[in-house]
């Protein structure tokens, strides 16, 4: 289910950020950002450590407030 949601997000503008949030365990922003960085081969290009990158993206995501609009799901939607 997560792979399907990520494929939809990577392929075009019309994807369901709420579905991605649900299937990613409430981590839509870090999940999508990591997938896009991997798809664009930027992790390899910049020789990033995947574990460190994942923790960094989660820390950014954790900074978003838990409210209905400017939240991590909204951030993933505009990413």
N, C-alpha and C positions, 0 to 999 in steps of 0.2 A: 504494500500500500504506500509506503514512504517513497519507494522508487518511482511509482506512478505519479505521485504528487510532484516529485522533483522534476521528472521528465516534462510534465506540463508547464512547470515554472520556467524551465530552461528553454523550452521551445517557443514561447511567445508571451505576449502581454496579458492574455486572459487566462489566469489560473486562480484557483481559490486559496487565498492565503489562510483562511480559517481552516480549510481541510489540511493544509500543510502544518498548521499549528497543532491540530489534533493528532495527526499521524507521527509528528516529530516529538511528541511528549511535551508540548508547550515550548519548543525551541525552534520556531520557524526561521528566525533571522540568522542564527548561527548555522543552522542546517543548510539553508539556501546559500548563504555567503560561502561556506566551505565548498559546497557542490559546484558553485560557479567558479571559484578560484581553481578548483581541480579541473573542471572542464576546459578552462582557458589555459591550462598547464602553467599557471602562475606559481603554484606551490613548488613545482620542480624548477622552474626558471629562476626563482629567487632563493632556492634551496631552503625553504622554510621547514621547520620541524612541525609535523602534523599535530602532535599532541599539544605543543605550545600554541600553535595557531588556534586550535579548537578551544583551548582555555581562554585565549585572548578574545575570541569571538563571543564566547559565553559571558565573559565579563562585560563586554559592551552590551550584550543583550540584557544582562541583569540590571543594567543601569536604567532601563526603560520602566516607567511607572506602570502599575497595574490599573489602568483605566480603560474605558471603552474606545478611545480614539488614538491618541498618541502613545501607542504601546508597541511591543515587539512584533505583533502581527501586522500592524500598519507599516512598520519599518520594513518588514519582509516584502510587503505588497509593493512598496515604492522602490525597493532595491532593484 
